[in-house]
Amino acid sequence: MARETLMDISLERRFLSSFKLIGSGKKVCDISSDIVVPDTKEDILRVIMTNAEYSIRSKDVEAGRVVVHGELKVTAVYVPESGEGLGTLSTDIPFECEFEVSSADSGCAAVAELSVISVDTRILNPRKVMINAQVGVSQKCYCNCDFSWYTAPAEAPKNTFFRNSSADIRLIDLVSEKTFSLENDFATVGIDDGAQLISAPVSFCTDSAEAVGSKLIVKGHADIKTVFCSGTNIQTAETTQSFSQIFELPERDIVPDYTVSILPTGDFFELNDGKVSFEIHAVMQIVCTEMKTIDFVEDAYVCGAETTLEEEDRTVCISERMLCETESSQLTHTADFDIEKMLYMSAIIGTPKLSDNELTVPLTVEAICASVDEQIRSVKLHGNANFELETEENETIDSISVCISSLKSNINGKDLTVTSAVAAQIRLKQCRTLQIVSSMTVNEPEANTPTPSVYMCMAQTNDLWDIAKRYSSDIDMIIALNELEEDSNIVGRLLIIPRKK
C-alpha cells in the first residue's frame, strides 16, 4: 500500500541578477592571399620582412553560435631587383571564425580575443607573392540570467530541522563593451615625408577602474609605435595616448573586480610635415565580478516522518587570482653572411602550450640586418619561453595572456643572439559544486515500523547532524543528555539518542 504524503514544505527561493558563462572556445584561422606588385614598382628580389596586424570587425551572437569577423592588415617589405632601397606591398585580408554555443541567442554577449600566431610570405614570381598567416581567435559567451538558491522558510512544521551552509561565490555582474576613438598627431625626428609605413602596432593598457556611485570609470593608455622605411633605413616613432570610458553598474552597491580587453577595430596613419597623424578605433570589452556570501539549505529532515529531498546543483566560482610572471629567452642563429648591424626586430608569439604546470610559449623573431657588403638581409629565429606555474589544489586556468616586453640583440660575425623578455598573465580560478535543497516532501512512515523513544548507539562520526537525522532526534537534546562539550571528539563513544515524534 502506498504511503500517504503528509505535506510538501516549500523553501524560500532567493535571486540575484547576474551573467552566466554558457560557452567558450579557441580556434586558429588559416588565412591566405596573393599580392601582385603594382606596375609602378620594381620586381621583387627577396622579401626581408612580413608584418601583420589584426582588427576585429564584428561579433555576432546568433541562435546556437558565435561568429567573429576580423581583418588582417599585412605588409611585406622587400628588396627590389635593382638592389636599391626597400619596397612595400600591403593588403587587407578578411577572415571569420565560427563557434558552436548551443544555448546562445541574440540576447547574449560575447567577449573575444585575437592574436597573430604566424605570418609568412612566399615569392611566386618576381611580380607576385603569397601571404600565409594564422590568427588565434577565442571567445566567451555570456547570458544574463538570475542566480538562485534556497533558504529555510520563515515558518515550518514542528520538529522540522534545516542544516544551513554558506559559501562565498563570485558572481558576474556586468558584461559590456564600448567603442572609442583616439585622434592626435606627434612629431618625428629624421623621418622623411616620403617614407613608407611598414607597421603601426598599438598596445592598449588598463591603468585603473574606479566605481563612483553607479558608474565604473576605466582609465588607460595606448602605446603607439610606427615603423617606416626610407631608402635602406628603417626608423621608428612612438607616442602614448590616454583614454577613459564610463560603464553603468548594476543597481546594487558593489565594488567590482574587473577584466578589461581592448581590441582595435580600424586605424589610419599619415606622415606629413614631420608629424604622424593617427586615428585609431577600438572596442573595450569588460567583465565585472563581485564576491557574494549566500546562505542555503544543505540538508533537512522532519522527526517522526520520512523526508524526501529535491536538490539542485550549482557550480560556482569561489575564487580568482592573477599570476604575473616574466621570463627571458635566448634565441640564436648562424647566418650565411657576416652581419654588420641590426636595423629592426619584430616578434610573434605562437599558441601557448600547457603541460604539468609548465607553460611553453613559442616565439618567432624576425630580424632585419645589414651585411658587411651593405646588403639588407633578414634572419628568422625560433625558440620558446618557459614558465613554471605554482597553482593551488583544484585551481584551473581560465585565460592566458602573453606579450613581449623587450628584444635585445648581440652580433658576433655570422652569429646572432636575441634575448627576449616575455611577460605572461595567467588567470586562475577555483570552482565548487553546491548541492542545494530546493523542496521537501514529508511522507507517512512505514506501517509497523518500531519506534523506540530512546536509542543507544556507538558514534561513528563527530557530525551530530548525521546522528540526529538518522535517529529522528534533535542535536540540542543529544548534547544536553550526553553532556557533550563543543567540538568534543565523540567517535567511539556510546550515546543516548532521544527520538522525537
C-alpha positions, 0 to 999 in steps of 0.5 A: 500500500502506498504511503500517504504524503503528509505535506510538501514544505516549500523553501524560500527561493532567493535571486540575484541578477547576474551573467552566466558563462554558457560557452567558450572556445579557441580556434586558429584561422588559416588565412591566405592571399596573393599580392601582385606588385603594382606596375609602378614598382620594381620586381621583387628580389627577396622579401626581408620582412612580413608584418601583420596586424589584426582588427576585429570587425564584428561579433555576432551572437546568433541562435546556437553560435558565435561568429567573429569577423576580423581583418588582417592588415599585412605588409611585406617589405622587400628588396627590389631587383635593382638592389636599391632601397626597400619596397612595400606591398600591403593588403587587407585580408578578411577572415571569420571564425565560427563557434558552436554555443548551443544555448546562445541567442541574440540576447547574449554577449560575447567577449573575444580575443585575437592574436597573430600566431604566424605570418609568412610570405612566399615569392611566386614570381618576381611580380607576385607573392603569397601571404600565409598567416594564422590568427588565434581567435577565442571567445566567451559567451555570456547570458544574463540570467538570475542566480538562485538558491534556497533558504529555510522558510520563515515558518515550518512544521514542528520538529522540522530541522534545516542544516544551513551552509554558506559559501562565498561565490563570485558572481558576474555582474556586468558584461559590456563593451564600448567603442572609442576613438583616439585622434592626435598627431606627434612629431618625428625626428629624421623621418622623411615625408616620403617614407613608407609605413611598414607597421603601426602596432598599438598596445592598449593598457588598463591603468585603473577602474574606479566605481563612483556611485553607479558608474565604473570609470576605466582609465588607460593608455595606448602605446603607439609605435610606427615603423617606416622605411626610407631608402635602406633605413628603417626608423621608428616613432612612438607616442602614448595616448590616454583614454577613459570610458564610463560603464553603468553598474548594476543597481546594487552597491558593489565594488567590482573586480574587473577584466578589461580587453581592448581590441582595435577595430580600424586605424589610419596613419599619415606622415606629413610635415614631420608629424604622424597623424593617427586615428585609431578605433577600438572596442573595450570589452569588460567583465565585472565580478563581485564576491557574494556570501549566500546562505542555503539549505544543505540538508533537512529532515522532519522527526517522526516522518520520512523526508524526501529531498529535491536538490539542485546543483550549482557550480560556482566560482569561489575564487580568482587570482592573477599570476604575473610572471616574466621570463627571458629567452635566448634565441640564436642563429648562424647566418650565411653572411657576416652581419654588420648591424641590426636595423629592426626586430619584430616578434610573434608569439605562437599558441601557448602550450600547457603541460604539468604546470609548465607553460611553453610559449613559442616565439618567432623573431624576425630580424632585419640586418645589414651585411658587411657588403651593405646588403639588407638581409633578414634572419628568422629565429625560433625558440620558446619561453618557459614558465613554471606555474605554482597553482593551488589544489583544484585551481584551473586556468581560465585565460592566458595572456602573453606579450613581449616586453623587450628584444635585445640583440648581440652580433658576433660575425655570422652569429646572432643572439636575441634575448627576449623578455616575455611577460605572461598573465595567467588567470586562475580560478577555483570552482565548487559544486553546491548541492542545494535543497530546493523542496521537501516532501514529508511522507507517512512512515512505514506501517509497523515500523518500531519506534523506540523513544530512546536509542543507544548507539556507538558514534561513528562520526563527530557530525551530530547532524548525521546522528540526529537525522538518522535517529529522528532526534534533535542535536540540542537534546543529544548534547544536553543528555550526553553532556557533550562539550563543543567540538568534543571528539565523540567517535567511539563513544556510546550515546543516548539518542532521544527520538522525537515524534 
